[in-house]
């Protein structure tokens, strides 16, 4: 059943629209990237259908939860150049839906030798003429005594960093998509994609055609891409999302988000919006899965044990035992570059996948690029590092 709803109402309204089977564009996958693409497409009047295999807002992929870190600082310059427009788009979307989507708390970056991340992220901010603050770790620990870092480490603060309210961002994009004329079909699974001048999509509930199709299926990318002759090297990883109690209630309420990288750890944290009194701290690495459906089936403790060590060593203001543990899924490429490209043999089939745990903050510009590829426009940003061919060349060098 095709769904329409009034902004702010439930996405599961049973109001039936006149059935359509042909569209200018069909987007498969209603996570943050697919929803951002739909928002951008309908903003320029493209008749668009969004198909999602689960209920909208489900917790089985990579876009659920209430919080994500955002920032201007980026290791790769081509992503750093996208971030100003991402901030601008979130701000515009806040105005469009009348909902606060971003909380500016700053981002603290701490890096051990050889300081590559520190140098590159700081350099990106400098190149963009964005403000940042260099701090010694002694200054960091004086300002935020819940942290503890070794003297040889280096630190800086990106004052524009902060928290995206993830579930609100996703809902806002979907709300505006429908308000701008888009159609959503949820709980509908794609069975087959037939290339052609008009691409045919066969689902368990219907058959649709479109001038172009955008695939943003998250960890289900291999199942959709392999029948189309594409098999990029994607690794599916389960991340344990952990929430840690404060030893002193309220101590971390005004702390910044943080990112920590050393030879021993790669971790990040942010003030929790989900659970008051708990701080969200996670490893950036997790356990490899062969199938995203297994996200809740396998048990392991190595990731949690390493996080406990990290908390004891570097965040002693938190109790080193998580109060709540949840799951999230990363779909990662070998070089952690994302894929935004046309199918090499079927240019009206567009692929967006492999967001490698850092795609949420980029979603507004990702959606813009994918919408431009789908409508035959020249992409607004350098697409070269994001192409399937570039990824294959990188893999060959590894």
C-alpha positions in Angstrom: 0.0 0.0 0.0 1.3 3.4 -0.9 1.4 5.8 2.1 0.9 9.5 2.5 0.9 11.4 5.8 0.8 14.9 7.1 4.1 16.3 8.4 4.5 15.4 12.0 2.0 12.5 11.8 2.8 8.7 11.8 4.5 7.3 8.7 2.1 4.3 9.0 -1.0 6.2 8.1 -3.4 4.1 6.1 -4.5 6.9 3.7 -4.3 5.3 0.3 -3.1 7.3 -2.7 -3.9 6.6 -6.3 -1.7 3.7 -7.4 1.2 4.5 -9.6 3.6 2.0 -11.3 5.9 4.3 -13.3 8.2 7.0 -11.8 11.0 9.2 -12.8 13.1 7.6 -10.1 12.8 4.8 -7.6 15.1 4.7 -4.5 15.6 1.4 -2.8 16.5 1.6 0.9 15.0 4.2 3.3 18.0 4.7 5.6 19.6 8.1 5.9 21.2 8.1 2.5 18.2 6.9 0.6 15.9 9.3 2.5 18.3 12.2 1.8 18.3 11.3 -1.9 14.5 11.3 -2.0 14.4 14.6 -0.3 16.8 16.1 -2.9 15.0 14.5 -5.9 11.5 15.8 -4.9 12.9 19.2 -4.1 13.5 19.6 -7.8 10.2 18.0 -8.9 11.3 14.5 -9.7 8.4 12.0 -9.3 10.0 9.5 -6.9 9.1 6.2 -5.2 10.9 5.1 -2.0 10.9 1.3 -1.3 11.9 0.0 2.2 11.9 -3.7 3.1 11.2 -3.0 6.8 9.1 -0.5 8.7 10.4 3.1 8.4 12.7 4.0 11.3 13.6 0.3 12.0 16.6 -0.6 14.1 18.1 -3.3 11.9 20.5 -1.2 9.8 22.8 1.8 10.3 20.4 4.8 10.6 18.5 4.2 13.9 19.1 5.7 17.3 18.9 9.3 18.5 22.5 10.6 18.1 25.4 10.8 15.7 28.6 12.9 15.7 29.0 15.6 13.1 32.0 17.8 12.4 33.9 19.9 9.9 37.2 18.2 10.6 37.8 15.3 8.2 40.8 13.1 7.5 40.0 13.1 3.7 39.9 16.6 2.1 37.1 15.6 -0.4 34.8 14.9 2.5 35.8 18.0 4.5 34.8 20.0 1.4 31.3 18.6 1.6 30.7 19.3 5.3 29.8 23.1 5.0 26.8 22.3 2.7 25.8 19.4 5.1 25.6 21.8 8.0 23.6 24.3 5.8 21.2 21.6 4.7 20.5 20.4 8.2 19.8 24.0 9.3 17.4 24.4 6.4 15.7 21.2 7.2 15.3 22.3 10.8 13.4 25.3 9.5 11.3 23.3 7.1 10.0 20.8 9.7 10.3 23.0 12.8 12.3 20.4 14.7 15.8 20.9 16.3 18.2 18.4 14.6 21.6 19.6 15.7 23.2 20.2 19.1 26.5 22.2 19.0 28.8 20.8 21.8 32.1 20.8 19.9 34.3 17.8 19.0 37.5 17.0 20.9 40.1 15.0 18.8 42.9 13.3 20.7 45.6 11.4 18.7 48.7 9.4 19.7 51.9 9.1 17.6 52.4 9.4 14.6 49.7 12.0 14.7 48.5 11.5 11.1 44.9 11.9 12.0 45.6 15.0 14.1 47.7 16.6 11.3 45.2 15.8 8.5 42.0 16.8 10.4 43.5 20.0 11.7 45.0 20.8 8.3 41.5 20.3 6.7 40.0 22.9 9.1 42.9 25.3 8.4 42.4 24.9 4.6 38.7 25.7 5.0 39.4 28.7 7.2 37.3 27.0 9.9 38.2 27.9 13.5 39.8 25.3 15.8 41.6 25.3 19.1 44.9 23.5 19.8 45.1 22.2 23.4 47.7 20.2 25.4 46.3 17.1 27.0 47.0 18.8 30.3 44.6 21.6 29.3 42.1 19.0 28.1 42.1 17.2 31.4 41.9 20.4 33.4 38.9 21.6 31.4 37.2 18.2 31.3 38.5 16.2 34.3 36.5 13.1 33.3 39.3 12.4 30.7 42.8 11.1 31.2 45.5 11.2 28.4 49.2 10.6 28.2 51.5 13.7 27.8 52.8 12.7 24.4 49.3 12.9 22.9 48.0 15.8 20.9 44.5 17.4 20.9 42.4 20.0 19.2 38.8 21.1 19.4 36.5 21.6 16.3 34.0 24.0 17.8 31.5 23.3 15.0 31.3 19.6 15.9 28.3 18.3 17.8 25.4 15.9 17.9 22.9 15.2 15.1 19.6 13.9 16.5 19.6 10.9 14.2 16.1 9.7 14.4 14.7 13.2 14.0 17.0 13.8 11.0 15.7 10.6 9.3 12.1 11.5 10.0 12.5 15.1 8.8 13.9 14.0 5.5 11.1 11.5 5.0 8.5 14.0 6.1 9.7 16.6 3.6 10.0 13.9 0.8 6.3 13.1 1.2 5.3 16.8 1.6 7.1 17.5 -1.7 5.1 14.8 -3.5 7.1 11.6 -2.9 5.5 8.1 -2.3 6.7 5.6 0.3 6.2 1.9 0.2 7.4 0.3 3.4 7.6 -3.4 4.4 8.1 -4.3 0.7 11.1 -6.4 -0.3 12.8 -6.1 -3.7 13.0 -9.4 -5.4 14.5 -8.5 -8.8 15.9 -5.5 -10.7 15.7 -5.7 -14.5 17.9 -3.2 -16.3 16.7 -1.4 -19.4 15.8 2.0 -20.8 13.2 2.0 -18.1 14.4 -0.1 -15.1 11.9 -2.6 -13.8 11.6 -3.3 -10.0 9.8 -6.5 -8.9 8.9 -6.7 -5.2 6.9 -9.2 -3.1 3.9 -6.8 -3.5 4.2 -5.3 -7.0 6.0 -4.3 -10.1 7.3 -0.7 -10.9 9.3 1.0 -13.6 11.4 4.1 -13.6 13.7 6.1 -15.8 16.4 5.7 -13.1 16.9 3.7 -9.9 19.1 4.6 -6.9 20.2 1.7 -4.7 21.0 2.6 -1.1 20.5 -0.8 0.6 23.0 -0.5 3.3 24.3 -3.9 4.5 22.0 -5.6 2.0 24.0 -4.2 -0.9 25.6 -7.6 -1.9 22.2 -9.2 -2.4 21.0 -6.5 -4.7 24.3 -5.8 -6.6 25.6 -9.3 -7.4 22.6 -10.1 -9.7 23.5 -6.9 -11.5 27.1 -8.0 -12.1 28.6 -5.9 -9.3 30.5 -7.2 -6.4 32.4 -4.5 -4.6 34.5 -5.6 -1.6 32.1 -4.8 1.2 32.6 -5.9 4.8 29.6 -6.1 7.1 30.5 -5.3 10.7 28.5 -5.2 13.9 29.3 -2.4 16.3 28.4 -2.6 19.9 26.8 0.8 20.9 27.4 1.1 24.6 26.1 3.6 27.2 28.2 4.1 30.4 27.1 5.6 33.7 28.7 8.8 35.1 30.5 8.3 38.4 29.4 11.8 39.3 25.9 12.5 38.0 25.8 15.4 35.5 29.6 15.6 35.1 29.6 14.9 31.3 26.5 17.0 30.5 28.5 19.9 29.1 31.4 17.8 27.6 32.1 17.8 23.9 31.9 14.8 21.6 35.2 13.1 21.3 37.3 11.0 18.9 40.3 9.1 20.1 42.9 7.4 18.0 46.1 5.6 19.1 47.9 2.4 18.3 45.8 0.7 20.9 42.3 2.2 20.5 40.0 3.9 18.1 37.0 5.1 20.0 34.4 7.8 20.0 31.9 9.2 22.4 29.1 11.8 22.7 26.6 13.1 25.3 23.7 10.7 25.2 20.4 11.9 24.0 18.9 8.4 24.4 19.5 7.8 28.0 20.0 10.7 30.5 22.9 10.1 32.8 24.6 7.7 30.4 27.4 8.6 28.0 27.6 6.9 24.6 31.1 5.5 23.9 31.8 3.0 21.2 34.7 1.3 19.3 35.0 2.3 15.6 35.8 -1.4 14.9 33.6 -4.4 15.5 32.8 -8.0 14.6 32.6 -9.1 11.0 29.3 -10.7 9.9 28.5 -12.7 6.8 24.9 -11.6 6.8 23.2 -8.5 8.3 20.3 -10.7 9.5 22.8 -12.2 12.0 23.2 -8.9 13.9 21.4 -10.1 17.0 22.3 -13.8 16.7 26.0 -14.0 17.5 27.4 -13.3 21.0 30.9 -12.0 21.6 32.7 -10.0 24.3 36.0 -8.9 22.9 34.7 -5.5 21.7 33.1 -4.8 25.1 36.2 -5.9 27.0 38.4 -3.5 24.9 36.0 -0.7 25.6 36.1 -1.3 29.3 39.9 -1.0 29.1 39.6 2.2 27.2 37.1 3.7 29.7 39.4 2.7 32.7 42.5 4.2 31.0 41.1 7.4 29.3 37.6 8.2 30.6 37.9 7.5 34.3 34.9 9.7 35.0 32.7 6.9 33.8 31.8 3.6 35.4 33.8 0.9 33.4 30.7 -1.3 33.0 28.1 -0.5 30.3 24.5 0.0 31.5 23.0 -0.5 28.0 24.4 -2.3 24.9 22.8 -2.0 21.5 23.8 -3.1 18.0 24.6 -1.1 14.9 25.8 -2.2 11.4 28.7 -0.8 9.4 29.1 -1.6 5.7 32.8 -0.9 5.0 35.0 -0.7 1.9 38.7 -1.6 2.3 39.9 2.0 2.2 36.8 3.3 4.0 35.8 5.4 1.0 32.1 5.5 0.2 30.7 4.4 -3.2 28.6 6.9 -5.2 28.5 5.9 -8.9 26.6 4.8 -11.9 26.5 1.1 -12.9 29.2 0.8 -15.6 26.8 -1.0 -18.0 23.5 0.5 -17.0 24.0 4.2 -16.3 20.4 4.7 -15.1 21.2 2.4 -12.1 22.9 4.4 -9.4 24.8 2.8 -6.5 25.3 4.4 -3.0 26.9 2.0 -0.5 29.9 1.3 1.7 29.5 4.3 4.0 32.0 2.8 6.4 30.6 4.2 9.7 30.9 7.8 8.7 28.1 8.3 6.2 25.4 9.9 8.4 27.0 13.3 8.7 27.6 13.3 4.9 24.0 12.4 4.0 22.7 15.8 2.8 25.5 16.0 0.2 25.4 12.2 -0.6 21.7 12.6 -1.4 22.5 15.6 -3.6 25.2 13.7 -5.5 23.0 10.6 -6.0 20.1 12.7 -7.1 22.3 14.4 -9.7 23.6 11.1 -11.0 20.0 9.8 -11.2 18.8 12.9 -13.2 21.8 13.0 -15.5 23.3 16.2 -14.0 27.0 16.8 -13.4 27.7 16.0 -9.8 28.4 19.1 -7.6 31.4 17.5 -6.0 34.4 15.6 -7.2 33.2 12.0 -7.7 36.6 10.5 -8.6 37.5 9.1 -5.1 33.9 7.7 -4.8 33.7 5.6 -8.0 33.6 1.8 -8.2 36.6 1.9 -10.5 38.6 3.9 -8.0 37.8 1.4 -5.3 38.8 -1.5 -7.4 42.1 0.2 -8.2 42.7 0.8 -4.5 42.0 -2.9 -3.7 44.4 -4.0 -6.4 47.2 -2.0 -4.7 46.5 -3.5 -1.2 
